[in-house]
């Protein structure tokens, strides 16, 4: 057709008025329209897209480009094999609900550069297997703080600094405990 095509079905008391497409091959829905005269494929009821043998591909034109928008009134749910993987609610809060991952099988993996512009909160164990570079202040309010280095470590401050044990009846130990020809040095370059 060179104009509008409307296909309408009306249910009756005995059965729903379904429309079914069966293709022994590819089934394509293709539409073209100028800017301001975009094409609209609209469903007023539930829409189920199922493919039992192959992938489902949704893409924009390779020549004109454009965005693919998935907009759910009360949220968007992305599932894998029938189980929830990513949920976005009406407030645009995103939940990655998969749990039980490990180093070899992570629930969420990011291979590229990752930036967090706001506050981040970690309620579980945080493990870093490479260098941690922090450009800013570090405020650690912890019950225990344990640093175990297999090589040299250094703590340098450019302003007045201190190491203080504030509780009563508690000790501060500074020891060189390896034996042999060792020295414990305390030095000051001032007067």
Residue pairs with C-beta under 8 A, 6 or more apart in sequence:
7 19
9 17
9 18
9 19
10 17
11 17
21 27
29 41
31 39
31 41
32 39
33 39
49 56
58 68
59 68
60 66
60 67
60 68
70 76
72 88
73 90
74 89
74 90
75 87
75 88
75 89
75 90
76 86
76 87
76 88
77 84
77 86
77 87
77 88
78 84
78 85
78 86
78 87
79 85
83 98
84 97
85 96
85 97
85 98
86 94
86 95
86 96
86 97
87 94
87 95
87 97
88 94
88 95
89 95
96 107
96 108
98 107
98 108
99 107
100 107
101 107
101 108
147 153
163 172
165 171
165 172
174 184
175 184
176 182
176 183
176 184
